[in-house]
């Protein structure tokens, strides 16, 4: 009975669901087709589904496989936007941060503290304090502590890793953080729970038209090459840095242009920087974050134009040197290349005007009805995905039959949120019941929330799945099985890079545990021994290409090496225009 219930669970994105969703895409008529499985696409599908609309979400690769798994992993107001006088953007982002912490995703989004080191006497403390006071009060109700002022001695006690000469004092403030890939995937599963048809490895290869209006899309299953047509009253392009490419495919001219800006982060072990708090450091162009991340620190980010492969932006030696150089200006014990466990590069979709010389690139988002039946949304930042999604559905409403209901996603908790706080209090009992250490159960609760019962049920009769993965002991075998059976993972890369973060949290970048993980995924997905071997080879080639690219001096040299690696989804067409 439980097995049958699991298979009919609409939020279970497993192998049995793929054929069913393919048939539904070709047979049903939808109100909306959403293109893109990043956080904005997933959020748009959830927004539309909870308004009572019939929704299909298609993604060419994997959920969060682009920008939405490669961010700074913060839900933040954007302290530096205050200096740019973008008060509306900051207020909106802080309100979203509060909603995530309290209502929408308390299991996935957590408070995180940052030290702002002060380096100038007299003016800097009151100037920064005034900005942080606005930051503390603009978002309305607050679930994080307000700013705290520290002397130099107090700041050094909080962050002993700092050079004494690097500051004259400090101010601690709070923001929030989340595993971006896990959060995006959970938004997509929540959309499926409310009736959206969610399908990955499903690439849009053409647009359908009736007279002058867009009436749907033609899609290709990149796993087996099949194609079908999806009919819809409206289509929403939520493809981020691919916005212009999809716009060309539709045959129309966009109302805005999107420029890709590359942001690189490095991951180092927690013991390399002795600190109780994250840090935010000023650079000549922007800010640099040192962000606590489980047993690690994430240091980032860079901000450079990128005009090469959109799917696999490559970090260069220059990018990594930039991060090390800037963080080492304040650290008593400098970081070296040998300290780096992981590196990742993502692309911000920044809005650009028609004339690049006169345009100001913006983090604010723009929505446009670029043709009857076709809406595009781009820009923005991860934190404000829910607002962007609501705006996109509002813009599409003119093409929908009947009156559209208003957005309600500010009241809709993500899967795993309901009951989470009670389970945290019961973690010891849950641990004893399953023979796990309580810290392990708390780790699972912060990844799955109240879905933890569903995760642990996958290990029934298989106690070996409750053991840690041999070369990635932060994760249990059952998490890998669950990624394939419930979370839509179709390839080894999906599990190592996004359902878990093994690819950036271990110096081997997932290579040492690839065989064990592939065997577990293969059981669920029905892989032959040849497929298991192929998946491992493709993943190892990806890691090798990334490592080599990170020793190159230029974007062009790094891109040539990275883009030469084989694709996990070999059937992808790029570009599609």
C-alpha positions as CSV (number, residue, x, y, z in Angstrom):
1,X,0.0,0.0,0.0
2,X,2.8,2.4,1.0
3,X,4.6,1.5,-2.2
4,X,1.5,2.3,-4.3
5,X,0.9,5.6,-2.5
6,X,4.5,6.6,-3.1
7,X,4.2,5.9,-6.8
8,X,1.0,8.0,-7.1
9,X,2.6,10.8,-5.0
10,X,2.6,13.7,-7.5
11,X,5.7,15.2,-5.9
12,X,7.7,12.0,-6.5
13,X,9.9,12.8,-9.5
14,X,11.0,9.3,-10.1
15,X,11.7,7.1,-13.1
16,X,8.1,5.7,-13.2
17,X,6.8,9.3,-13.5
18,X,8.9,10.2,-16.6
19,X,6.8,8.2,-19.2
20,X,3.5,9.4,-17.6
21,X,4.6,13.1,-17.8
22,X,5.7,12.6,-21.4
23,X,2.3,11.3,-22.4
24,X,0.6,14.2,-20.5
25,X,2.7,16.8,-22.2
26,X,1.6,15.6,-25.6
27,X,-2.0,15.0,-24.8
28,X,-3.2,17.8,-22.4
29,X,-3.7,21.5,-23.1
30,X,-2.1,23.7,-20.5
31,X,-2.7,27.2,-19.4
32,X,1.0,27.8,-19.0
33,X,4.2,26.2,-20.2
34,X,7.2,27.3,-18.2
35,X,10.7,26.9,-19.8
36,X,13.6,26.6,-17.5
37,X,14.1,24.6,-14.3
38,X,16.1,27.2,-12.3
39,X,14.7,28.9,-9.3
40,X,12.7,31.4,-11.3
41,X,11.2,28.7,-13.5
42,X,10.4,26.4,-10.6
43,X,9.0,29.4,-8.7
44,X,6.8,30.4,-11.6
45,X,5.4,26.8,-12.0
46,X,4.6,26.8,-8.2
47,X,3.0,30.3,-8.4
48,X,0.8,29.3,-11.4
49,X,-0.1,25.9,-9.9
50,X,-1.2,27.4,-6.6
51,X,-3.4,29.9,-8.5
52,X,-5.3,26.9,-9.9
53,X,-3.7,27.0,-13.4
54,X,-2.7,23.9,-15.4
55,X,1.1,24.1,-15.7
56,X,3.9,22.3,-17.4
57,X,7.6,23.0,-16.5
58,X,10.2,21.7,-18.9
59,X,14.0,21.9,-18.4
60,X,16.6,20.9,-20.9
61,X,19.1,19.6,-18.4
62,X,18.5,19.2,-14.6
63,X,16.7,21.2,-12.0
64,X,19.1,24.1,-10.9
65,X,21.8,22.9,-13.4
66,X,22.7,26.4,-14.4
67,X,22.9,29.6,-12.3
68,X,20.7,28.3,-9.5
69,X,23.2,25.7,-8.2
70,X,26.2,28.1,-8.4
71,X,25.2,31.2,-6.4
72,X,26.7,32.5,-3.2
73,X,23.9,30.5,-1.5
74,X,22.6,33.5,0.4
75,X,19.1,34.8,1.0
76,X,20.1,38.4,1.6
77,X,18.9,41.9,1.1
78,X,22.1,42.9,-0.6
79,X,23.9,45.3,1.7
80,X,25.9,46.9,-1.2
81,X,22.6,47.8,-3.0
82,X,21.9,50.3,-0.2
83,X,25.0,52.3,-1.3
84,X,23.6,52.3,-4.8
85,X,20.4,53.7,-3.3
86,X,18.4,50.7,-4.6
87,X,16.1,50.8,-1.5
88,X,13.2,49.1,-3.2
89,X,15.3,46.1,-4.2
90,X,16.7,45.8,-0.7
91,X,13.3,46.1,1.0
92,X,11.8,43.5,-1.3
93,X,14.7,41.1,-0.7
94,X,14.6,41.4,3.0
95,X,10.9,40.7,3.1
96,X,11.6,37.5,1.1
97,X,14.4,36.5,3.4
98,X,12.0,36.8,6.4
99,X,9.3,34.7,4.6
100,X,11.8,32.0,3.8
101,X,13.1,31.8,7.4
102,X,9.6,31.7,9.0
103,X,7.0,30.4,6.6
104,X,8.2,29.1,3.3
105,X,11.4,27.1,4.0
106,X,12.6,27.2,7.6
107,X,14.1,23.7,7.1
108,X,16.3,24.9,4.1
109,X,17.0,28.6,4.9
110,X,19.0,29.4,8.1
111,X,20.4,32.6,9.7
112,X,24.1,33.2,9.1
113,X,26.2,35.9,10.8
114,X,28.8,38.1,9.1
115,X,31.5,40.4,10.5
116,X,32.0,43.7,8.7
117,X,35.6,44.7,9.5
118,X,36.0,48.5,9.9
119,X,39.2,49.9,8.6
120,X,38.7,53.7,8.8
121,X,38.5,55.7,11.9
122,X,35.8,58.4,12.7
123,X,33.5,58.2,9.7
124,X,33.2,54.5,8.8
125,X,31.5,53.1,11.9
126,X,28.6,55.7,11.9
127,X,28.2,55.5,8.1
128,X,28.1,51.6,8.1
129,X,25.9,51.5,11.2
130,X,23.4,53.8,9.6
131,X,23.3,51.5,6.5
132,X,22.9,48.4,8.7
133,X,20.2,50.1,10.8
134,X,18.2,50.5,7.5
135,X,19.0,46.9,6.7
136,X,17.8,45.8,10.1
137,X,14.5,47.7,9.8
138,X,13.5,47.7,6.1
139,X,12.4,44.1,6.0
140,X,9.6,44.4,8.5
141,X,9.4,41.6,11.1
142,X,12.7,40.0,11.9
143,X,13.9,36.5,12.7
144,X,17.6,37.4,12.9
145,X,19.4,39.5,15.5
146,X,20.2,43.1,14.8
147,X,23.7,44.6,14.3
148,X,26.3,44.3,17.1
149,X,29.2,46.7,17.4
150,X,32.6,45.3,18.3
151,X,36.0,46.7,19.3
152,X,39.1,45.5,17.5
153,X,39.7,43.0,20.4
154,X,36.0,41.9,20.3
155,X,36.2,41.4,16.5
156,X,39.4,39.4,16.8
157,X,37.9,37.2,19.4
158,X,35.0,36.4,17.0
159,X,37.4,36.0,14.0
160,X,40.9,35.0,15.3
161,X,41.9,34.3,11.7
162,X,42.1,38.1,10.9
163,X,45.4,40.0,11.0
164,X,45.4,42.5,13.8
165,X,46.3,45.2,11.2
166,X,43.3,44.3,9.0
167,X,40.7,46.2,11.1
168,X,40.2,48.8,13.8
169,X,36.8,47.3,14.9
170,X,33.8,45.6,13.4
171,X,30.1,45.2,13.2
172,X,28.3,41.9,13.2
173,X,25.1,41.5,11.3
174,X,22.9,38.6,10.1
175,X,21.6,37.4,6.7
176,X,20.4,33.9,5.7
177,X,21.7,31.1,3.6
178,X,20.5,28.0,1.8
179,X,21.7,25.1,-0.4
180,X,20.5,26.8,-3.6
181,X,20.3,23.6,-5.7
182,X,18.3,21.7,-3.0
183,X,16.0,24.7,-2.5
184,X,15.3,25.0,-6.2
185,X,14.6,21.3,-6.5
186,X,12.2,21.5,-3.5
187,X,10.4,24.4,-5.1
188,X,9.9,22.3,-8.3
189,X,8.7,19.3,-6.3
190,X,6.3,21.5,-4.4
191,X,4.9,22.7,-7.8
192,X,4.5,19.1,-8.8
193,X,2.7,18.4,-5.5
194,X,0.2,21.1,-6.4
195,X,-0.4,19.6,-9.9
196,X,2.3,21.0,-12.2
197,X,3.8,18.6,-14.7
198,X,7.5,18.8,-14.1
199,X,9.9,17.2,-16.6
200,X,13.7,17.5,-16.9
201,X,15.9,16.4,-19.8
202,X,13.2,18.0,-22.0
203,X,14.5,20.7,-24.3
204,X,12.4,23.2,-26.1
205,X,13.4,23.0,-29.8
206,X,10.7,25.1,-31.4
207,X,7.6,27.3,-30.7
208,X,4.0,26.6,-31.9
209,X,2.0,29.4,-33.5
210,X,-1.6,30.1,-34.3
211,X,-1.8,33.2,-36.5
212,X,0.3,35.8,-34.7
213,X,0.3,34.2,-31.3
214,X,2.5,31.6,-29.6
215,X,0.4,28.6,-28.7
216,X,2.9,26.2,-27.2
217,X,6.3,24.6,-27.7
218,X,7.9,21.6,-29.4
219,X,10.1,19.7,-27.0
220,X,12.7,16.9,-27.4
221,X,13.5,14.3,-24.8
222,X,17.3,14.6,-24.7
223,X,17.6,11.1,-23.2
224,X,16.0,9.2,-26.1
225,X,15.4,11.7,-28.9
226,X,11.6,11.6,-29.0
227,X,9.8,14.8,-29.8
228,X,6.2,16.0,-29.0
229,X,4.2,19.2,-29.0
230,X,2.8,20.9,-25.9
231,X,-0.3,23.2,-26.4
232,X,-0.7,26.1,-24.0
233,X,-2.5,29.4,-23.7
234,X,0.8,31.1,-22.9
235,X,4.5,30.3,-22.6
236,X,6.9,31.9,-20.0
237,X,10.6,32.0,-20.8
238,X,12.5,31.6,-17.5
239,X,15.8,30.6,-18.9
240,X,18.1,33.2,-17.3
241,X,21.3,33.6,-19.4
242,X,19.7,31.6,-22.2
243,X,16.8,34.2,-22.5
244,X,18.1,35.7,-25.7
245,X,18.7,32.3,-27.3
246,X,15.1,31.2,-26.6
247,X,14.0,34.6,-27.9
248,X,15.7,34.0,-31.2
249,X,14.2,30.5,-31.4
250,X,10.7,32.1,-31.0
251,X,11.4,34.3,-34.0
252,X,10.7,37.5,-32.1
253,X,12.8,40.4,-30.9
254,X,13.2,40.8,-27.1
255,X,12.3,43.9,-25.1
256,X,15.5,43.6,-23.1
257,X,18.9,41.9,-23.5
258,X,20.6,39.7,-21.0
259,X,24.3,39.8,-20.3
260,X,26.1,37.0,-18.6
261,X,28.5,37.9,-15.7
262,X,30.7,35.1,-14.4
263,X,30.9,34.6,-10.6
264,X,33.5,32.2,-9.3
265,X,33.6,30.8,-5.7
266,X,36.2,28.6,-4.0
267,X,35.5,26.2,-1.1
268,X,38.1,25.6,1.6
269,X,38.1,23.5,4.8
270,X,36.6,25.1,7.9
271,X,39.9,24.7,9.9
272,X,41.8,26.9,7.4
273,X,40.0,30.1,8.7
274,X,39.5,30.1,12.5
275,X,36.3,32.1,12.9
276,X,32.8,32.0,14.6
277,X,31.3,34.1,11.8
278,X,31.3,34.7,8.1
279,X,32.9,37.9,6.8
280,X,32.0,40.5,4.2
281,X,35.1,42.4,2.8
282,X,35.2,45.4,0.5
283,X,37.1,45.1,-2.8
284,X,37.9,47.9,-5.3
285,X,34.8,46.9,-7.4
286,X,32.4,45.1,-5.1
287,X,32.4,42.9,-2.0
288,X,33.9,39.6,-1.1
289,X,32.0,37.1,1.1
290,X,33.6,34.4,3.3
291,X,30.5,32.2,4.0
292,X,30.3,29.4,6.5
293,X,29.2,26.2,4.8
294,X,28.9,23.1,7.0
295,X,32.6,22.0,7.5
296,X,33.8,24.5,4.9
297,X,34.0,28.1,3.9
298,X,32.8,29.5,0.6
299,X,34.9,32.4,-0.6
300,X,33.4,34.5,-3.5
301,X,32.7,36.1,-5.8
302,X,34.2,37.5,-8.9
303,X,32.3,39.6,-11.4
304,X,33.5,39.5,-15.1
305,X,31.8,39.5,-18.5
306,X,31.3,36.0,-20.0
307,X,30.6,35.5,-23.7
308,X,31.5,31.8,-24.1
309,X,29.7,28.5,-23.3
310,X,26.6,29.3,-21.2
311,X,26.1,25.7,-19.9
312,X,29.6,25.2,-18.4
313,X,31.3,28.5,-17.4
314,X,34.9,27.8,-16.5
315,X,36.9,29.3,-13.7
316,X,40.4,30.3,-14.6
317,X,43.6,30.5,-12.6
318,X,43.2,34.2,-12.7
319,X,39.8,34.0,-11.1
320,X,41.1,31.8,-8.3
321,X,44.2,34.0,-7.8
322,X,41.9,37.0,-7.5
323,X,39.9,35.4,-4.7
324,X,43.0,34.2,-2.8
325,X,44.7,37.6,-3.1
326,X,41.7,39.5,-1.8
327,X,40.9,37.2,1.1
328,X,44.6,36.9,2.1
329,X,44.9,40.7,2.6
330,X,43.0,40.2,5.9
331,X,44.0,36.7,7.0
332,X,46.9,36.1,9.4
333,X,47.5,32.7,7.8
334,X,47.1,33.0,4.0
335,X,45.1,30.5,2.0
336,X,47.0,28.7,-0.8
337,X,45.9,26.8,-3.9
338,X,46.5,23.5,-2.0
339,X,43.8,24.5,0.5
340,X,41.1,24.6,-2.1
341,X,38.6,21.7,-2.0
342,X,36.2,22.9,-4.6
343,X,35.7,25.6,-7.2
344,X,32.5,26.5,-9.0
345,X,31.5,29.1,-11.6
346,X,28.1,30.5,-12.3
347,X,26.6,33.1,-14.6
348,X,24.4,36.0,-13.4
349,X,21.7,37.0,-15.9
350,X,22.1,40.8,-15.8
351,X,19.8,43.1,-17.7
352,X,21.5,45.2,-20.4
353,X,20.0,48.0,-22.4
354,X,20.0,48.1,-26.2
355,X,23.2,50.2,-26.1
356,X,25.9,48.5,-23.9
357,X,27.8,51.8,-23.6
358,X,25.0,53.7,-22.1
359,X,23.2,50.9,-20.2
360,X,23.6,50.2,-16.5
361,X,23.6,46.5,-15.8
362,X,21.0,45.8,-13.2
363,X,20.1,43.1,-10.6
364,X,16.5,44.3,-10.8
365,X,14.3,42.0,-12.9
366,X,12.2,42.8,-16.0
367,X,9.1,41.1,-17.3
368,X,7.9,41.6,-20.9
369,X,5.1,40.2,-23.0
370,X,7.4,39.9,-26.1
371,X,4.6,38.5,-28.3
372,X,1.0,37.4,-27.8
373,X,1.2,34.2,-25.8
374,X,4.9,34.6,-24.9
375,X,6.3,36.3,-21.7
376,X,10.0,36.6,-20.8
377,X,11.5,37.3,-17.4
378,X,15.1,37.9,-16.6
379,X,17.5,39.7,-14.2
380,X,16.8,39.8,-10.5
381,X,18.6,37.8,-7.8
382,X,18.0,34.4,-6.3
383,X,16.5,35.9,-3.1
384,X,13.6,37.5,-5.0
385,X,12.7,34.5,-7.1
386,X,9.2,34.3,-5.6
387,X,8.4,38.0,-6.5
388,X,9.8,37.5,-10.0
389,X,7.6,34.4,-10.5
390,X,4.4,36.2,-9.4
391,X,5.2,39.1,-11.8
392,X,5.8,36.6,-14.7
393,X,2.4,34.9,-14.1
394,X,0.7,38.2,-13.8
395,X,2.1,39.3,-17.1
396,X,0.9,36.1,-18.8
397,X,-2.6,36.5,-17.4
398,X,-3.8,38.6,-20.4
399,X,-3.4,35.5,-22.6
400,X,-5.2,33.1,-20.2
401,X,-8.8,32.1,-20.5
402,X,-10.9,33.4,-17.5
403,X,-9.8,35.6,-14.6
404,X,-6.5,34.8,-13.0
405,X,-6.4,34.5,-9.2
406,X,-3.8,36.5,-7.3
407,X,-0.4,35.0,-6.2
408,X,-0.5,33.2,-2.8
409,X,3.0,31.7,-2.6
410,X,3.8,34.0,0.4
411,X,1.5,31.6,2.3
412,X,2.6,28.3,0.7
413,X,5.3,26.4,2.7
414,X,7.7,24.2,0.6
415,X,7.6,20.4,0.9
416,X,9.2,19.5,4.2
417,X,8.5,22.7,6.0
418,X,5.3,21.6,7.8
419,X,6.2,19.8,11.0
420,X,9.9,20.6,10.7
421,X,10.2,22.4,14.0
422,X,8.5,19.6,16.0
423,X,10.8,17.0,14.4
424,X,13.9,19.0,15.4
425,X,12.7,18.7,19.0
426,X,12.2,14.9,18.4
427,X,15.5,14.4,16.7
428,X,16.9,12.2,19.5
429,X,13.9,9.9,19.4
430,X,14.1,9.7,15.6
431,X,17.8,8.9,15.8
432,X,17.3,6.1,18.3
433,X,14.5,4.6,16.2
434,X,16.7,4.3,13.1
435,X,20.0,3.6,14.9
436,X,21.5,6.9,13.8
437,X,23.5,9.6,15.6
438,X,21.3,12.6,16.5
439,X,23.7,15.0,14.6
440,X,23.0,12.9,11.5
441,X,19.3,13.2,11.9
442,X,19.6,17.0,12.3
443,X,21.6,17.1,9.1
444,X,18.9,15.1,7.3
445,X,16.2,17.5,8.8
446,X,18.1,20.5,7.4
447,X,18.1,18.9,4.0
448,X,14.6,17.3,3.8
449,X,12.6,18.7,6.7
450,X,9.5,16.6,7.5
451,X,10.2,14.5,4.3
452,X,12.9,12.8,6.4
453,X,10.4,9.9,7.1
454,X,10.1,9.3,3.4
455,X,13.9,9.4,3.0
456,X,14.5,6.9,5.8
457,X,11.6,4.7,4.6
458,X,13.7,4.1,1.4
459,X,16.2,2.2,3.6
460,X,13.6,-0.2,5.0
461,X,15.0,-3.7,4.9
462,X,18.4,-2.3,3.7
463,X,20.3,-1.1,6.8
464,X,23.4,-0.7,4.7
465,X,21.8,2.4,3.1
466,X,22.0,4.1,6.5
467,X,25.8,4.0,6.4
468,X,27.8,7.0,5.2
469,X,29.1,7.0,1.6
470,X,32.7,5.7,1.9
471,X,34.5,8.7,0.5
472,X,31.9,11.3,1.2
473,X,30.9,10.6,4.8
474,X,28.7,13.7,5.2
475,X,26.0,11.8,3.2
476,X,24.2,8.5,3.6
477,X,23.6,5.9,0.9
478,X,19.9,6.4,1.3
479,X,20.2,10.0,0.2
480,X,21.6,8.9,-3.1
481,X,18.8,6.4,-3.6
482,X,16.2,9.0,-2.7
483,X,17.7,11.5,-5.1
484,X,17.0,9.1,-8.0
485,X,13.7,7.7,-6.7
486,X,12.0,11.0,-5.6
487,X,14.1,14.0,-6.6
488,X,14.4,13.6,-10.4
489,X,18.1,12.8,-10.6
490,X,18.7,11.1,-14.0
491,X,22.6,11.1,-14.1
492,X,25.5,10.6,-11.7
493,X,26.4,14.3,-12.2
494,X,22.9,15.3,-10.9
495,X,23.5,13.5,-7.7
496,X,27.2,14.5,-7.0
497,X,26.8,18.1,-8.1
498,X,23.3,19.1,-7.1
499,X,21.3,16.6,-4.9
500,X,24.4,16.4,-2.8
501,X,27.2,18.9,-3.0
502,X,30.0,16.3,-3.0
503,X,31.5,17.8,-6.2
504,X,32.5,21.0,-4.3
505,X,32.9,19.7,-0.7
506,X,35.6,17.1,-1.1
507,X,39.0,17.6,-2.6
508,X,38.4,14.5,-4.9
509,X,35.3,16.3,-6.2
510,X,33.3,13.2,-6.3
511,X,35.7,11.0,-8.3
512,X,36.6,8.7,-5.3
513,X,32.9,7.8,-4.6
514,X,31.6,7.9,-8.2
515,X,31.5,4.1,-8.4
516,X,29.6,3.6,-5.2
517,X,27.1,6.4,-6.0
518,X,26.6,5.3,-9.6
519,X,25.8,1.7,-8.4
520,X,23.1,3.0,-6.1
521,X,21.6,5.4,-8.7
522,X,21.8,2.6,-11.3
523,X,19.7,0.3,-9.1
524,X,16.8,2.8,-9.0
525,X,17.1,3.9,-12.7
526,X,17.6,0.4,-14.1
527,X,21.1,1.1,-15.5
528,X,23.0,-1.7,-17.2
529,X,26.7,-2.4,-16.1
530,X,27.7,-0.5,-19.4
531,X,25.6,2.5,-18.4
532,X,27.0,2.6,-14.9
533,X,30.6,2.5,-16.4
534,X,29.7,5.2,-18.9
535,X,28.2,7.5,-16.2
536,X,31.4,7.2,-14.1
537,X,33.6,7.9,-17.2
538,X,31.6,11.0,-18.1
539,X,31.7,12.3,-14.6
540,X,35.4,11.8,-14.3
541,X,36.0,13.5,-17.6
542,X,34.0,16.5,-16.3
543,X,36.1,16.8,-13.2
544,X,39.3,16.4,-15.1
545,X,38.3,19.1,-17.6
546,X,37.3,21.4,-14.7
547,X,40.6,20.9,-12.9
548,X,42.6,21.6,-16.1
549,X,40.5,24.7,-17.0
550,X,41.2,26.1,-13.5
551,X,44.9,26.2,-14.3
552,X,44.4,28.2,-17.5
553,X,45.2,32.0,-17.7
554,X,42.3,33.1,-19.8
555,X,38.5,32.5,-20.2
556,X,39.1,31.3,-23.8
557,X,41.7,28.7,-22.8
558,X,39.6,27.5,-19.8
559,X,36.4,27.3,-21.9
560,X,38.1,25.3,-24.6
561,X,39.2,22.6,-22.1
562,X,35.9,22.6,-20.1
563,X,33.6,22.5,-23.1
564,X,35.5,19.6,-24.6
565,X,34.3,17.3,-21.8
566,X,31.4,15.0,-22.7
567,X,27.9,16.0,-21.7
568,X,26.0,13.8,-19.2
569,X,23.0,14.5,-21.5
570,X,24.5,13.7,-24.8
571,X,21.3,14.5,-26.7
572,X,21.2,18.2,-25.9
573,X,21.2,20.5,-28.8
574,X,23.3,23.7,-28.4
575,X,22.6,26.3,-29.4
576,X,19.0,25.6,-30.3
577,X,18.6,28.7,-32.5
